[in-house]
C-alpha cells in the first residue's frame, strides 16, 4: 500500500497561474505538497492537484483512493492523470 503523508506545514492550498497561450485565458492551478513513501530511505515530495474550492487535506497519513485508478485501452491499470483522490489510512494498532 502506498503511504502519502501531509505534514502540518503543508496543510494548505497553494495556487499558481499559468499564462494563456494563443488567445486562451490564464489557468489557475490549485495544489498541495505531500510526501510519498516509495521504499527509499526518505519520502519523496509530490504535488496533490486540487479542484477550485476544494479544501486542503489535513495533516496525516493517506493512501490513494480506489476511484483514482482506471483500466486503460490495453487492459492495464493506470493512475488517473487528473482527479486523483486520497483517503486517510487506518491507524496502525
Secondary structure, DSSP 8 states (H G I E B T S, - for coil): --EEEE-GGG-S-EEEEE---TT---EEEEEEEEEEE-SSSS-EEEEEEE-TT-----SEEEEE-GGGEEE-TTS-EEE-SS---EEE-----
